[in-house]
Structure formats: C-alpha cells, structure tokens
C-alpha cells in the first residue's frame, strides 16, 4: 500500500508528547525517531507533529481516523477511539 508503482498517500499527526515518551531507553527512542524520519522521506508520506503549545484541541485523549477511497464518489469514513 505505501510502496510500489502507485503508493497510497499517507498523512498522520503525532502529538509532541508521544515523541518524548521513552520506552526502552535512549537508544530505542533514537531508533524510533530515526524510523519516523526515514518513513517520511517519500513524497506521498507526511508526518506532522502537533506541538504542546496548541493546548487543548478537539479530540484530545483519543485517536481519530479519517479514511477515504481513491475515487471522488467514495464516501469518507471517520471513527474515534480512546482508552
């Protein structure tokens, strides 16, 4: 889906807090951040960081997914999830 002749565009937003969480120590955190940088290299993949400074925002504390198909007639789908 993300690679090949006609890759699917992928856009995501990661909260800055997620980038500060350390699981497995500094070397693991460094490897995870490098992986995000590597994954964002292709033009069809966009990773944005939502900074702490934005304060509260709609959807705080939950995951929001927005999917749509390759043709204009497909109906977009949204769903949220939280722990």
NORJO-V657457 format. One record per residue. N is the residue number from 1. RES is the residue in three letters. PHI is phi in whole degrees, -180 to 180 (none if undefined). OMEGA is omega in radians with two decimals (999 if undefined). BURIAL is # if it has 24 or more other ideal C-beta (glycine too) atoms within 12 Angstrom, else .. Layout:
n->{N	N}
res->{RES	RES}
phi->{PHI	PHI}
omega->{OMEGA	OMEGA}
burial->{BURIAL	BURIAL}
This chain:
n->{1	2	3	4	5	6	7	8	9	10	11	12	13	14	15	16	17	18	19	20	21	22	23	24	25	26	27	28	29	30	31	32	33	34	35	36	37	38	39	40	41	42	43	44	45	46	47	48	49	50	51	52	53	54	55	56	57	58	59	60	61	62	63	64	65	66	67	68	69	70	71	72	73	74	75	76	77	78	79	80	81	82	83}
res->{UNK	UNK	UNK	UNK	UNK	UNK	UNK	UNK	UNK	UNK	UNK	UNK	UNK	UNK	UNK	UNK	UNK	UNK	UNK	UNK	UNK	UNK	UNK	UNK	UNK	UNK	UNK	UNK	UNK	UNK	UNK	UNK	UNK	UNK	UNK	UNK	UNK	UNK	UNK	UNK	UNK	UNK	UNK	UNK	UNK	UNK	UNK	UNK	UNK	UNK	UNK	UNK	UNK	UNK	UNK	UNK	UNK	UNK	UNK	UNK	UNK	UNK	UNK	UNK	UNK	UNK	UNK	UNK	UNK	UNK	UNK	UNK	UNK	UNK	UNK	UNK	UNK	UNK	UNK	UNK	UNK	UNK	UNK}
phi->{none	-88	-133	117	-66	-133	-70	-76	-62	-134	-130	-144	-123	-117	-72	-55	-58	-65	-78	-93	-74	-106	-125	95	96	-64	-67	-68	-60	-62	-65	-66	-66	-64	-62	-61	-62	-63	-66	-88	-62	-62	-62	-85	-115	-125	-120	-111	-112	-88	-74	-54	-62	-74	71	-70	-148	-58	94	-56	84	-146	-93	-121	-115	-128	-123	-146	-84	-75	-114	-64	-80	-73	-86	-62	-122	-129	-155	-123	-148	-148	-93}
omega->{-3.07	-3.09	-3.13	-3.05	-3.09	-3.05	3.11	3.06	-3.14	3.11	3.13	3.07	3.12	3.11	-3.13	3.13	-3.14	-3.13	3.14	-3.14	3.13	3.07	3.11	3.07	-3.06	-3.09	3.10	3.11	3.13	3.13	3.13	3.11	3.10	3.11	3.09	3.10	3.13	-3.12	-3.10	3.14	-3.12	-3.09	-3.07	3.13	3.14	3.05	3.12	3.12	3.07	-3.04	3.08	-3.03	-3.12	-3.13	-3.13	-3.13	3.10	-3.14	3.10	3.08	3.12	3.08	3.09	3.14	3.12	-3.12	3.01	-3.07	-3.07	-3.11	-3.08	-3.09	3.14	-3.10	3.09	3.12	3.10	2.95	3.11	3.05	3.11	3.13	999}
burial->{.	.	.	.	.	.	.	.	.	.	.	.	.	.	#	.	.	.	.	.	.	.	.	.	.	.	.	.	.	.	.	.	.	.	.	.	.	.	.	.	.	.	.	.	.	.	.	.	.	.	.	.	.	.	.	.	.	.	.	.	.	.	.	.	.	.	.	.	.	.	.	.	.	.	.	.	.	.	.	.	.	.	.}
